[in-house]
Amino acid sequence: MLTCFQGSTNIVFQKILKFFVKEGSTILDITFGRGLSWKDLKENYKIMKVDKRKLFDDVIQADFNDYLNKKESNSIDCIYFDPPYYFKEKISNFNINDQMLNNEEEVFWTEQEFAEALTTLQTEVPRILKYKGIFIAKIMDGYIGKKYLPLAFELFDIMAKEMEPQGIFVCPIDKKDKIPGLIRINQIYYLVFKNLK
Ligand SMILES: C[S@@+](CC[C@H](N)C(=O)[O-])C[C@H]1O[C@@H](n2cnc3c(N)ncnc32)[C@H](O)[C@@H]1O
């Protein structure tokens, strides 16, 4: 299934979630951040919030790799992953004084962190999810200078070895901002997988 949605990301995410995950389910959000994905949620889900930053009292402050490594097997209905967007080492050449890029932890990670995340997700997500549990990853590809970084494809290829792909949902970005054109990201991908183990 390949579908294109336009709209603010909380609305797009919640539409996808509602389609695949029934109300009352337990959802583990391992990069909860400011919780913007959950804004105006109408459905009744039990959300477990994990992030390396503790911006709210009910957030479990942890590195998601450590958290997932220790989490009990077969215990969660849905895992949601919304990592930072740009590799810090790739973007250092650009002079960025933009409002959006002030929240360093939201925006930057490293190539090493991405590689570690892929290893953790591949092993731990199918283990932690219940049978027929759902994994949703929100991730972006983009250009930095002339280099294309196909992160969504890499994540898709890794997870498709372990879980059954359910859909790729593309959400074009039409927001006006001051981000330099050379680090343009054109769309967000929501990748959805089902656990059949
Ligand atoms: C793009 S933001 C997530 C935004 C969030 N979904 C929202 O709706 O506000 C990425 C988040 O990943 C978190 N993060 C980055 N590396 C992490 C790690 N190793 N463990 C846990 N959280 C991490 C950051 O602190 C940041 O909040």
Ligand as a Chemical Component Dictionary entry (heavy atoms), coordinates in Angstrom:
data_LIG
# 
_chem_comp.id                   LIG 
_chem_comp.type                 NON-POLYMER 
_chem_comp.pdbx_formal_charge   0 
_chem_comp.three_letter_code    LIG 
# 
loop_
_chem_comp_atom.comp_id 
_chem_comp_atom.atom_id 
_chem_comp_atom.alt_atom_id 
_chem_comp_atom.type_symbol 
_chem_comp_atom.charge 
_chem_comp_atom.model_Cartn_x 
_chem_comp_atom.model_Cartn_y 
_chem_comp_atom.model_Cartn_z 
_chem_comp_atom.pdbx_ordinal 
LIG C1  C1  C 0  12.003 14.370 15.830 1  
LIG S1  S1  S 1  12.019 14.355 17.560 2  
LIG C2  C2  C 0  10.556 13.490 18.011 3  
LIG C3  C3  C 0  9.373  14.345 17.978 4  
LIG C4  C4  C 0  8.186  13.735 18.658 5  
LIG N1  N1  N 0  7.685  12.561 17.972 6  
LIG C5  C5  C 0  7.089  14.774 18.802 7  
LIG O1  O1  O 0  6.003  14.544 18.291 8  
LIG O2  O2  O -1 7.338  15.785 19.442 9  
LIG C6  C6  C 0  13.268 13.165 17.928 10 
LIG C7  C7  C 0  13.350 12.804 19.403 11 
LIG O3  O3  O 0  14.247 11.712 19.560 12 
LIG C8  C8  C 0  14.868 11.855 20.820 13 
LIG N2  N2  N 0  16.050 10.995 20.824 14 
LIG C9  C9  C 0  17.136 11.080 20.020 15 
LIG N3  N3  N 0  17.988 10.073 20.281 16 
LIG C10 C10 C 0  17.411 9.341  21.266 17 
LIG C11 C11 C 0  17.814 8.166  21.976 18 
LIG N4  N4  N 0  18.963 7.541  21.691 19 
LIG N5  N5  N 0  16.982 7.677  22.904 20 
LIG C12 C12 C 0  15.813 8.289  23.191 21 
LIG N6  N6  N 0  15.391 9.409  22.568 22 
LIG C13 C13 C 0  16.178 9.923  21.609 23 
LIG C14 C14 C 0  15.128 13.337 20.936 24 
LIG O4  O4  O 0  15.330 13.738 22.266 25 
LIG C15 C15 C 0  13.872 13.915 20.309 26 
LIG O5  O5  O 0  12.900 14.216 21.280 27 
# 
loop_
_chem_comp_bond.comp_id 
_chem_comp_bond.atom_id_1 
_chem_comp_bond.atom_id_2 
_chem_comp_bond.value_order 
_chem_comp_bond.pdbx_ordinal 
LIG C1  S1  SING 1  
LIG S1  C2  SING 2  
LIG S1  C6  SING 3  
LIG C2  C3  SING 4  
LIG C3  C4  SING 5  
LIG C4  N1  SING 6  
LIG C4  C5  SING 7  
LIG C5  O1  DOUB 8  
LIG C5  O2  SING 9  
LIG C6  C7  SING 10 
LIG C7  O3  SING 11 
LIG C7  C15 SING 12 
LIG O3  C8  SING 13 
LIG C8  N2  SING 14 
LIG C8  C14 SING 15 
LIG N2  C9  SING 16 
LIG N2  C13 SING 17 
LIG C9  N3  DOUB 18 
LIG N3  C10 SING 19 
LIG C10 C11 SING 20 
LIG C10 C13 DOUB 21 
LIG C11 N4  SING 22 
LIG C11 N5  DOUB 23 
LIG N5  C12 SING 24 
LIG C12 N6  DOUB 25 
LIG N6  C13 SING 26 
LIG C14 O4  SING 27 
LIG C14 C15 SING 28 
LIG C15 O5  SING 29 
# 
